[in-house]
C-alpha cells in the first residue's frame, strides 16, 4: 500500500523550533542534545553516532547516544573506532570523499547484505538494532559520518523517513560542519558533567580532554595547545588511565551522563 501524501509530507512548521534550537546552540555544549532532539522528532531515531575521518586509517567519535540504553552507545562506539569501522560498507566511501570535490551530503540506507557477519553481530544483533541510515558529507578537514539507528520496537525506517532525512540533509550538513569544524574554544565554560568527570586530571590533561570533547582530533588539539603530538598522546594516555576509560568514545559517553 502506498503511503499517503500526508504521511510523506514534512511538518516544517513543527520542526522549526527544533531547527532553531540547533542554530542557537552552534558552538555551545548544548548542540549535541539539540541535534538529537531534531533527529528524534524528524525521523524517530533510537541511536545516533557521529564520526569524523581525516584521511588516516582511523575514525574519531564526536557523538554517541542511545535513547533507550545510554551506556550502550559508548561501548558500540568503542568497538567501531577500535577497528570494526574497517568492515563498514561505507568506509571506502569516506576515504574517497577526502580527496573528492563533492560537497553535497549523501544519504545511504543500511547495506545489510554487504556487512560481514562479525560486524553485524557486534553492532546490530547484540544491541537489538534493526535498521540504519547514514548521512556522509565532507568538511574542511574531515569527512563527517552521521549514523542513525532504529531498534526492533520502532521498526525500520519507512520511505517517508528517508525522504525527510534527504530534505533535511543540507541543513544538517551545514550545522554539523560549522559546529564540529570550528571545534568550540576551550575557553568556553565546561558543563557540570565535564567539570565533575575531569576533576581528577592535571590542568594540561583536562585541557586536552576538553579539546577532544569539543570536536578536535588529537592532532588538532596538540596544535591548539602548542605541544608535540607525542606529548598530547602522553597526556591522553594519562587522562584515560585516571578516568578509567579506554577511548574517546567512552570519554564522550561518560561526560554525557546526567
Residue, then its C-alpha position, 0 to 999 in steps of 0.5 A: x500500500x502506498x503511503x499517503x501524501x500526508x504521511x510523506x509530507x514534512x511538518x516544517x512548521x513543527x520542526x522549526x523550533x527544533x531547527x532553531x534550537x540547533x542554530x542557537x546552540x552552534x558552538x555551545x555544549x548544548x548542540x549535541x542534545x539539540x541535534x538529537x532532539x531534531x533527529x528524534x522528532x524528524x525521523x524517530x531515531x533510537x541511536x545516533x553516532x557521529x564520526x569524523x575521518x581525516x584521511x588516516x586509517x582511523x575514525x574519531x567519535x564526536x557523538x554517541x547516544x542511545x535513547x533507550x540504553x545510554x551506556x550502550x552507545x559508548x561501548x558500540x562506539x568503542x568497538x567501531x573506532x577500535x577497528x570494526x569501522x574497517x568492515x563498514x560498507x561505507x568506509x571506502x566511501x569516506x576515504x574517497x570523499x577526502x580527496x573528492x570535490x563533492x560537497x553535497x551530503x549523501x544519504x545511504x540506507x543500511x547495506x545489510x547484505x554487504x556487512x560481514x557477519x562479525x560486524x553485524x553481530x557486534x553492532x546490530x544483533x547484540x544491541x537489538x538494532x534493526x535498521x540504519x541510515x547514514x548521512x556522509x558529507x565532507x568538511x574542511x578537514x574531515x569527512x563527517x559520518x552521521x549514523x542513525x539507528x532504529x531498534x526492533x520496537x520502532x521498526x525500520x525506517x519507512x520511505x517517508x523517513x528517508x525522504x525527510x532525512x534527504x530534505x533535511x540533509x543540507x541543513x544538517x550538513x551545514x550545522x554539523x560542519x560549522x559546529x564540529x569544524x570550528x571545534x568550540x574554544x576551550x575557553x568556553x565554560x565546561x558543563x557540570x558533567x565535564x567539570x565533575x568527570x575531569x576533576x581528577x586530571x592535571x590542568x594540561x590533561x583536562x585541557x586536552x580532554x576538553x579539546x577532544x570533547x569539543x570536536x578536535x582530533x588529537x592532532x588538532x588539539x596538540x596544535x591548539x595547545x602548542x605541544x608535540x603530538x607525542x606529548x598530547x598522546x602522553x597526556x591522553x594516555x594519562x587522562x584515560x588511565x585516571x578516568x578509567x576509560x579506554x577511548x574517546x568514545x567512552x570519554x564522550x559517553x561518560x561526560x554525557x551522563x546526567 
